[in-house]
Amino acid sequence: NKKLYAKTHFNEKIVKYKGVKMNAFTGEFKIYYDIPDFFGLGKGVSQGFGCVKQIIDEE
């Protein structure tokens, strides 16, 4: 029963998805939870949208 907190940074941009202009974003989030690489979130995962990839922080 613990809460997850995320530190985020996102940039909004316009993309075309199936010929329709949509708002999208790129960015980073930091959370202390193991999410597998290439885990898909949201719509259009099979088109390459919503893909999560780990970035190794060398601090």
SULGI-V144900 format. One record per residue. N is the residue number from 1. RES is the residue in one small letter. SS is DSSP state (@ for helix, = for strand, . for the rest). OMEGA is omega in degrees with one decimal (none if undefined). NEAR is the number of other C-alpha atoms within 12 Angstrom. Layout:
BEGIN
n=N res=RES ss=SS omega=OMEGA near=NEAR
n=N res=RES ss=SS omega=OMEGA near=NEAR
END
This chain:
BEGIN
n=1 res=n ss=. omega=178.3 near=3
n=2 res=k ss=. omega=178.2 near=6
n=3 res=k ss=. omega=174.2 near=8
n=4 res=l ss=. omega=176.7 near=11
n=5 res=y ss=. omega=-178.2 near=11
n=6 res=a ss=. omega=171.6 near=12
n=7 res=k ss== omega=-172.0 near=12
n=8 res=t ss== omega=172.1 near=13
n=9 res=h ss== omega=-176.5 near=12
n=10 res=f ss== omega=174.5 near=13
n=11 res=n ss== omega=-178.9 near=13
n=12 res=e ss== omega=174.6 near=12
n=13 res=k ss== omega=179.1 near=13
n=14 res=i ss== omega=177.2 near=13
n=15 res=v ss== omega=173.0 near=18
n=16 res=k ss== omega=178.0 near=14
n=17 res=y ss== omega=-176.5 near=17
n=18 res=k ss=. omega=176.4 near=12
n=19 res=g ss=. omega=-178.6 near=7
n=20 res=v ss== omega=176.6 near=10
n=21 res=k ss== omega=-179.6 near=11
n=22 res=m ss== omega=172.3 near=16
n=23 res=n ss== omega=177.5 near=15
n=24 res=a ss== omega=176.1 near=21
n=25 res=f ss== omega=169.4 near=17
n=26 res=t ss== omega=178.9 near=19
n=27 res=g ss== omega=-177.6 near=19
n=28 res=e ss== omega=170.0 near=19
n=29 res=f ss== omega=-179.5 near=20
n=30 res=k ss== omega=-179.3 near=21
n=31 res=i ss=. omega=179.8 near=15
n=32 res=y ss=. omega=178.7 near=13
n=33 res=y ss=. omega=-175.9 near=13
n=34 res=d ss=. omega=175.5 near=12
n=35 res=i ss=. omega=-178.0 near=17
n=36 res=p ss=. omega=175.5 near=13
n=37 res=d ss=. omega=178.0 near=14
n=38 res=f ss=. omega=173.7 near=16
n=39 res=f ss== omega=-176.1 near=17
n=40 res=g ss== omega=177.9 near=18
n=41 res=l ss=. omega=173.0 near=18
n=42 res=g ss=. omega=-177.5 near=14
n=43 res=k ss=. omega=171.4 near=16
n=44 res=g ss=. omega=-178.5 near=17
n=45 res=v ss=@ omega=-179.5 near=15
n=46 res=s ss=@ omega=177.5 near=15
n=47 res=q ss=@ omega=179.3 near=15
n=48 res=g ss=. omega=177.3 near=18
n=49 res=f ss=. omega=175.7 near=24
n=50 res=g ss=. omega=-177.7 near=20
n=51 res=c ss== omega=178.9 near=23
n=52 res=v ss== omega=178.3 near=22
n=53 res=k ss=. omega=179.7 near=21
n=54 res=q ss=. omega=172.1 near=19
n=55 res=i ss=. omega=-179.6 near=16
n=56 res=i ss=. omega=179.7 near=9
n=57 res=d ss=. omega=-174.8 near=8
n=58 res=e ss=. omega=177.6 near=4
n=59 res=e ss=. omega=none near=4
END
